[in-house]
């Protein structure tokens, strides 16, 4: 049995979309992961171990409210990383 935070997958997906269209952020792996970690630290995790838990979590992650919360956290992360990148 595996324990998984399904918010992580959603954050990574939205971070990929948002950083791909932002020409002012470094596209290095470190900056991308800093954005993801920042967002994950701002969001409540959603762990599941069963099929029922996974389905419930997926329904919540598909809501407009949850997508908006994740997008806001990712955009905050992008802003922070642009201000203070850890590379170079």
Helices and strands as residue ranges (DSSP letters): E 4-5, H 6-20, H 29-42, E 47-48, H 51-61, H 64-83
